[in-house]
Each structure stands twice: as C-alpha cells, then as structure tokens.
Amino acid sequence: MAKYLYVYHGGKPPASKEEGEKLMDSWGKWFGSLGSAVIDGGNPVGASSTVKSNGNVDSNGGANPASGYSLIEASSLDNALEKAQGCPVLASGGSVEVAEAMDM
C-alpha cells in the first residue's frame, strides 16, 4: 500500500458553535469510514506564506492556500481519489489535492 497526502484547500469556517459541531461530526464520520487507511488524520492549518523561486514571498499563501492536511494509505492513486470523494471540505466549496507520498 502506498501513502497519499491530502492537502485541503478552501472551505468555509463554521458560522456558529452548532455548525462547528456538525462539521466536526462529519469529519469524524468520514475518517471513520476510511478506517485503518488513515495514517495521520492531520490538522487544519493557519495562514500560510509561499516562497517563490525568485525569493519573493506571497504572504497570503498564493493562489490556492492550504487549509489542512491528512496522510492516508491506498492501493493506488485511483483508490486515493475515490476515498477523497467523501471529504467534508468538498461540501463547503473546498477541494482536496491528492499526491503520493514517496518513501526515500
């Protein structure tokens, strides 16, 4: 089994405590549905900066800043993409970037 990095982009923060609880419940259910494939459930991330090849820094994280990450195990890229389809960030307009994490 290979490891895949999920980088979450976008999504909307909850507008109320109740909405936040509902959102956390949906993340818990999704991770539960992935079972032992979850290596590291990850975390949300704060404001980011992007260092460009010319040395300039975008303090807003660039065009599509990350909002969180997870590390999962899957049998193939297609399987990792399939698992990502249920991610709660998608329901709030966000996206999931999927990349194989290569062992070195």
C-alpha positions, -999 to 999 in steps of 0.1 A, spaced: 0 0 0 12 35 -9 8 66 12 -11 96 -1 -10 132 11 -44 150 11 -40 188 11 -72 206 17 -79 239 1 -106 264 9 -138 255 26 -158 278 48 -153 281 86 -185 273 106 -207 303 114 -218 290 148 -209 266 175 -236 242 164 -224 243 128 -189 237 140 -200 206 160 -219 193 129 -188 199 108 -165 181 132 -190 152 133 -189 149 95 -151 148 96 -152 121 123 -176 100 103 -156 104 71 -123 94 89 -143 65 105 -154 53 70 -117 53 59 -108 30 89 -72 19 90 -64 38 58 -59 69 79 -22 71 89 -24 107 102 -57 125 103 -38 157 102 -50 191 112 -63 224 98 -35 249 91 -33 287 98 -24 315 75 5 305 51 32 321 31 46 309 -2 83 313 -10 88 316 -48 118 306 -68 129 342 -72 129 347 -34 97 367 -33 71 357 -6 33 357 -10 21 363 25 -15 351 16 -4 316 7 -6 321 -30 -34 315 -54 -49 285 -36 -36 283 0 -38 251 20 -64 248 48 -53 215 62 -38 181 55 -41 143 62 -20 113 53 -38 81 42 -29 47 28 -44 35 -5 -38 7 -31 -35 32 -60 -39 68 -69 -74 60 -82 -82 44 -48 -69 75 -30 -90 98 -53 -121 76 -46 -115 79 -8 -112 117 -11 -147 119 -27 -163 118 7 -142 146 23 -163 172 42 -143 201 28 -159 194 -6 -194 202 8 -183 237 17 -168 245 -17 -132 234 -10 -110 209 -28 -87 181 -20 -53 179 -36 -40 143 -37 -4 133 -41 16 101 -35 40 105 -6 71 88 -18 95 69 5 131 80 1 
